Amino acid sequence: MVGNSPNARDIRDKIWPEGAVLGDADRCITAPSALDALKPNGLSFLSRPLTEERLSELRGKLAGVTLICEESAVDTLRGLQDTTLIVVPAARLAFMRAVKHFFAPARPPAGVHPTTVVDETAQLDPSASIGPFCLIGPGCVIGAECVIGPNVSLMQDVRLGSRVTIAGGTVIGADGFGYERNEIGELEKFPHVGGVVIGDDVEIGSNTSIDRGTLNPTIIGARARIDNQVHVAHNVIVGEDVAIIAEAMIGGSVKIGDRAWIAPSATIMNQVTIGADAVVGLGAVVVKPVPDGMTVMGAPAQADAEFRRTRAALKRLADAD
């Protein structure tokens, strides 16, 4: 985008007007980059001061570039020649905003790809973008400016709010795993009629499964972020601004409070409640409720402090042997 490339002042004014520009504010910026791969007219960021060793490694790459940095990093960079600094309180956040506004790929055009199958009872906002080889099943509703990638299946009674993004291969609204053994020991299926409701501005990764509810809908709150290869079972309620990361398994009827963070490969047992602002650690197996704001780790999951005490005690026992 050389012809319409922003300069450092443009970026500061758009992403953080209260920030300061040190150096050439008119420097043209043509592309964002990782710090190790910078080229002239590139843009990167620093969230912490550089060590002398790291600065020595990078010195030859920093001429002619613009760095978004925090005040704590400025002193280590003042001696650089021909480097522009945009100083803000949160460098990574500001960099993300700059990339999104100036350099991110354009949103796919509105419309439905000709290979997609749309049930006659489905309702699609005309501003939505539906990619190739999708299935939009009976009773589905797709809100304004949604973007649905290739090979996504919305099976039945799935309602998307506005600006929902779903990456390829995801299946939403299939039946959950609900069975009861009958008189002769066979498994009879619990009928699922509850659907799925997804709030505004939710982002869902690739190859993720979100099951429809049995009677009431499965609910994903506004601005939730659900990563690739996540399983969300029937009747789950996910609050607003929740993050659920790759390969997490959320059991049936789990309730997750606002702003909770579910780390990769975590497993949450059926009907467990996770409080607001709670953190479920990497690979944790949660079998009992987690209060608001608590961090839990391990299998079975324990409060962070208890987990660390247990690990320390086990280490002392092992060392004693």
Protein Blocks (a to p, Z undefined) as FASTA:
>chain_A
ZZmcccfklmmmmmommbccehjfkbccfbdcdfklccehiacddfbdcdfklmmmmmmm
mgoiacdddfklmmmmmmpghiacdddfblmlmmmmmmmmmmpccdddedddfkbccdfk
bccdfkbccdehiacdehiacdehiacdehiacfbhpacdehiacdehiaehiacddddd
dfkopacddddfkbpaddehiacdehiacdddfklccdddehiacdehiacdehiacdeh
iacdehiacdehiacdehiacdehiacdehiacdehiacdehiacfbdcdehiacedjdd
ddfklmmmmmmmmmmmmmmZZ
